[in-house]
């Protein structure tokens, strides 16, 4: 029986209590893992100061985990995109499973491992599944619609993108890249880049509502609304520049400029910050390193699944 190597990847900046709860949920899941599954857990303390780092170590020592936790640390906050790249480069799994630090895997009568295996065995014609997207619910058990990549959260289906709160990635689907995201995206919309890359590599993305995460959505270290909107809009335009042809890039710039102005109540200051950040992104080394052009088959795949490129 072939051994399947699985890497659970999670990171935090200062949500120590939350990430311990997340790790406990992972620990419950791995206790049901099949015999042929070899597991590692990687935790990145992302810009965490010394006292919180020591606090985390103490809490880990006081818990009984079913596998060794590999603790990585960065003295600076790398952000979501670069942090996930760091975890990816330090992992060995054939499958990488990411959940947010303020999320927990929900266990019910459906076996996590059976559902994960079944998801990766799905085929969309000649396309194998490269990413499995999980369902996201709040503390009241209601679907977090903005964190679910389709209109019907209860229906399993192929989708054209995923949300980072909970997902699994097949390493072979990543192909020639030794990274998942342009590391300067920092936060917001980064999943679209990997979605387009995976699809362009000939793989598909499958949403399985039976694999569910409880996203408590901690308010610690979240961006204020204006900065959040600036990151979302500038990242989405930059990703379009990296992945699409000129006419689509221009359309993205117009539409997301309008979106930002509406969200910030037509703040000129916010728009200037948006342009400044977009210019910095375009002038970075990632523009050459991460550039590729989505082929017609990729655009056809997205359109076939009812995807709207611009949102």
C-alpha positions, 0 to 999 in steps of 0.5 A: 500500500502506497504511503500518502504524505499529508502536511497540515499547514497553519500560521498565526501572528498573535492568535495563540489561544485560537491557534491552539484550538485549531491544532486540537481540531486537527489532532482529532482529525488525524486520530482517524487517519488511515494507516497508509497516511503519514502526517506532519503538522507545521506551524508558522509563528509569523512575526510573533514576539518573544513572549507570545512565542514562549506562551505558544510553546508552553501551551503546546507542551501541555497538550497531547498531540498525535504527531510532532508539531514542527514549529517555524518562526519568522521575526517579521510578519510575512503576511498570508501569501508569503507565509503560506509560501514559507510553509509550502517550502518547508513541507513534504506532503503529497497533499497540503491542508491549510486552515486559518488560525481562527478556524477549526475542522468540524467533525461529524458523521462523515469521515474527513479522510474518506471525503478528502480521498473521494474529492481528489478522485473526482474528474472533470473530464480529463482534469484531475482535482488539484485543490479541494475547497472546504465549507465555512460556517460561523459559530451559529452553524450558518454558512459564511457565504463570502467564504464559499466559492459557489452559490449553493453551499450545500452542493458539491461541485466543481468551482473556478476558485477557492477560499483560503480559510480551509482547503487542500492542495495536491502538490503535483498540481503546482508543477514547476513553481516552487511557491504558491503565491506572489509573496508581496500580495501580503493579504487578500485575493491571493487564492485567485492567483493559485486557482488560475495557475492550477487550472492553467496546469490542467487541473480542476478545483472541487468544492466539498461541503461535507468537509467543513471548517468553523471559522470564528473569525477573530478580530485580532490583527485585522486590517481596518476597512480602508486598508482592507479594501485597498489590499483587495482591489490592488491585489486583484488588479495585480493578479489580473496583470500577472495572469491575463492578456491586456484587454482583461487587465485594463477591464480589471483596473477600471472595475476595481477602481470603481469598486474601491471608490464606492467602498471608501465613499469616493476617498481620493486618499484611498485611491492614491494609496491604491495606485501607489501600492499597485505601482509597487506591486508592478515594479516588484521582482514578482512581476517577472517571476510569477507571470503567466498567461491563462490559455483559452482552455482555462478561460473556457473552464472558468466560463463553463462554471459560471465564473465571473473573472472580474469578481 
